[in-house]
Amino acid sequence: MKPGDTFGIRTRQQTKGLAVIELSEVAYSYGGGALFSSLSLALAPGSFHFLTGPSGSGKTTLMKLLYADLRPTSGEAWLFDQPVSAMGREEVTLARRRIGVVHQDVAFLDHLSLAENIGLPLTVSGRGAEAAQYVPDLLAWVGLSHRAEARPPELSGGERQRAALARAVIGAPDVVLADEPTGNVDWAMSQRLLTLLIELNRMGTAVLVATHDLNLIRQSKAQGVVARTLRLKEGQLMAAGAEL
């Protein structure tokens, strides 16, 4: 696999209409140094990817490029076939509603209940009635119905991560990007979170999980998940496989 390969989908012309999110020959620099150069990646609808790499390799930065929280120094990012460079703030906001993000450091509003925090993405977009309808089902899905009225400081690490996943999917996104979702929980909870992500994927949601935990990747294979594992190293993406 060559640096810059989009893992089976090689040119922008070929990927048009076939990728929910794409980076094409992307470079990103900060502090006078280049973190990425000529990096390409296409996430197909319903695909499952793992992103690995050593600490400091730029996994979180790459995730931010994928949902347009950062913009490339050069090259192009595409959200649902729209070039990010040509999108205004409102267009990016609308596109992001189709992307669920689980951040490495889960942030909630401490003065709101867990149920209110999960429903917040819909509430702030004027869809409060839908939030009230969907939140109970999502709480049940992640096993937190009994914690609906709890405040975020009262939650354990595992409960916070499951709540973050519920909040990320309340808008029925086309793709979920999860940045180290199991980094602060024990193995049993890691497996539970993985099972939830697999369930989402089997319902047609594209999933990309950034993780340093190779055991998590092996466990996904044991559950029959067809996933591509990508390794980010020295500014390039490469296929990982044999070492897993």
N, C-alpha and C positions, 0 to 999 in steps of 0.2 A: 504493500500500500504506500503510495507516494504522498509526501507532504502536499497539502492542498486538495487531496482527493475528498469528494463529498460522499464517499462510501456508497458507491453504486449509482449515484446520480451526478454526472460530471460537469455539465455546463448549465448556465442559466437558461438557455433556450430549452433544454431538456427538462429542467425542473419546473418550468412555468406551469402553474396549476396543480403541481404534484407535491408541493412542500408547504406546510403551514408556516414554518419559519425557516429562513435561510440566511446564512452568511456567505458572501461571495468574495473571495480574495481580500479578506478583511485584514487590516493592520490596526493596532491600537497602541498608542504611546502615551506615557505620562512621566513627568519628572525628567524629561530628556532622554528616556530610554524606551526602546520598543519592546512591548510585552508580547505582541503577536505580529506576524507578518505573513501575508498571503494565506490566511487561514480560511478554509471553506467547510461548510457543514449544512446539510439539508435534513430537516426533520419531516418525514412523510406522515400523512394522517394515519393515526392508529399505531405508529411505531413505538418501540421502547428502546431507550438508550441509557447506558450508564456512562458517566464521565469521571475518569479517575486522573490522578496525577499527583506529584509530590506537593507538599505544602509550599505555597508561594508561587506555584506554576501559573496561577491566573484563572482557576476554575470559577470563582465568584465573579470576576470581571467578565469572563465569557458568558456566564449566565445573564449578566446585566445587559450585554450586547444583544442577547437573544430576545429580551423583552423591551429593548429600546430605552432602558434607563441610562445607558451610555450609547454614544454614537461612534462609529468607527473613525479612526484618523484617516484612513483611506479604504477603498473597497466599498461594498454595499451590503447593508442588511435589508432583508425583505420580511415584512409581516403580512401574511395572507396575500402574497403577490403584489404588495405595494412597497415601493422603495422608501425606506425610512428617511432618506435624505430629502425626499420631496414631501414628506408629511409634516403638517403643522401639529401644534400641541393637542388640539381637539381630535384630530385624526388618530394620533398615537393613543390618546386616552380611550377612544372607541375600540381600537384594535386590541388594546390591553384587556378589555373586558372579555376577550376570547382566550386569554392566557391566565391560568392560575399559577401563582407563585408561592412556594413555601420557602421562606427565608431561613438562612442559617441561624440567625438570632431572631427568634419569634417575638414580635411586638404586638401587644394588645393595649387597649385603653382600660386602665385599671378601674375607672369609675363605672364601667359598664359591666353587665353580667356576661357570662360566657355566651349565652344565646344571642345577646345583643351584639357582641363582638363578631360572632360568626355571620350574622345577618347584615353587618355594616356595609359591605360592598354594594348590596342591593339598596339598602336604606338611603345611602348618600346619593344614589343615582335616581331617587324618586320612585323606587319599587318596593316600598315598605310592606305592602300587602303580600307580595311574592316572598319576601323574607320571612314573614310570619308563617307562610304556608310551608316553606321548604326547610326551615331550621329544625323543627322537630325530627324530620326524617334524617337529616344529616347528623344530628346528635345521636340518634339511634345507630346510624351506620358506623360511626366511630366509637360507639360504646360509651357515650357521655351524657345520656339522657338524664341521669341522676345528678349531674353537675350543671344543669342548665342555668341555675341562678347563682352559681359560684362566681366570685370575682377572680380575675387572672392571678393575683398574688397567692390565692389559695390552691392553685393547681400544681400538680407534680410536673416534672419535665416531660414525661410521656403523655400526660393529659394535654399539655400545651401543644405538643407536636401534633397530636391527633386533631385538636381543635384548629390548628393552623391549616391542616389539610382540608378539614371541612369548610373553613372560610375560603380557601383557594378554589374550591369546586362549586361554590353555591351558585355561581353564574353559569354553570354547565359549560365550562371552557372546552375549546378544541384541543388544547395542549396544557399540560401541567409541568412546570419546571420546579424541581425540588433540590435545594442547595443544602447538602449534608443533613437531611431530615432525621437521621438516626444518630447524629454525632454526640448527643447528650443523654442518650437513653440506653438501658441495658439490652442484652441480646433478645430476650423475650419480646420486649416492646419493639425492637428493630424488626423482628419477624412480623409482628402485627401490622406495623406501618407498611412494610413491604407488601403484605397481603392486600391491604387497602389500595395501594398503588396498582397492583396487578389487576384487581377487580375493575378499577377505573379503565385500565388499558383494554381489558377484555370487552368493555362496553364501547370501545372505539376512540378513547381519548389517547392522544399521543403523550408519552411520558419521557422526560429526561431527568435522571437522578445523578447529581454530583455527589460522589462519595469516596472516602478513602478506605472503606471497609470491603475488602475483597470477599469476605465470607458472605456478605449480603448478596453479592453478585452470584456467587456459587449457589446460594439458597434459591435465587430466582430461577436458575437453570434447573434445579431439582424440582421446582414447581411447574416446569414445562414452558417457561417464558422464552420466546424467541426475541432476544435482545442483542443489540450491538453494544460492545464495550469499547469506548474510545479513551485513549490516554493522551493527556495534554502534557507535553514536555518540551522545554526550550522553544516555546512559541509555536509549536506545531501539534496538530492532531494526528494520531496514528492508531491503527486498529490494535487492540489488545486481545489476546486469545489464549495462546498456548501456555502462558505463565499463570493463567487462572485455573 
